[in-house]
Amino acid sequence: MNFLDLRDLRVAFGDAPDCILAVDGASFSIGEGEAYGLVGELGCGKSTILRAISGLNASWTGEIILEGARLEAHRSLEQHRRVQMVFQDPYGSLHPRQTIDSILGEPIAIHGLDDANGRINRALEQVGLGRAFRFRYPHQLSGGQRQRVAIARAMILEPRLLLLDEPTSALDVSIQQQVLVVMDEMVKRRGMGLILISHNLHLVSSFCDRVLVMYAGQIVEVCDTGQLHEAQHPYTTGLLAALPKLGHRRAALPQLRRDPEWLIDLPAAVGPAS
């Protein structure tokens, strides 16, 4: 049994006959503990897929099955708890007038979990911040620290699937490494699944196990990151051709999970941020 199955997912916006089919029959499967990268141009449907999986968008058809249980368009609190999302903007996704304590305490209260004090302290420690940050406001934190808080907010509910929508695009390269290593350690420790959206193909190749390439609402290619250079679809080969020349690093992209220090040398993201 796969950890996550998407079967013929379709998402349309607007009414017929003028509706726009943003996602057109997307199907893929993820194994437990696997990290999948989702790449493609702006507007191809990447974020729309994540919003459907997370339950933020209820206007879809098809099947979303997580650990053998079908996720419906309208979900219970328990189903929402199992799938959590980290957004692109580490400042815009945090309430500017709430302390970190309030931001992390809100999902605990909504889901009726016990030991709020202990959960908040453990969450901050797990993302490398510590209790000293608990009563600060978002504007008192750096971009990397704010994104760590966003990760802590998602992970504090102990989800089974973590969705990341360009979580490091607003961060400099050294902070990207710190944030991704934190996420990877937590995913491996808990045996979760992970889907990462990014325009940085080098980052996806180093961090993820497999890559899904999207074009015009469809998944046109799925391959292991180690075989990405063997991609056959014209759109995928075009993405690869647009990458900066990196000499010996172009020939073999090491996995971040094996060599996290290598990420320090990654170039800026290729293409616009979604």
Order of alpha helices (4+ residues) and beta strands (2+ residues): beta-beta-beta-alpha-beta-beta-alpha-beta-alpha-alpha-alpha-beta-alpha-beta-alpha-beta-beta-alpha-alpha
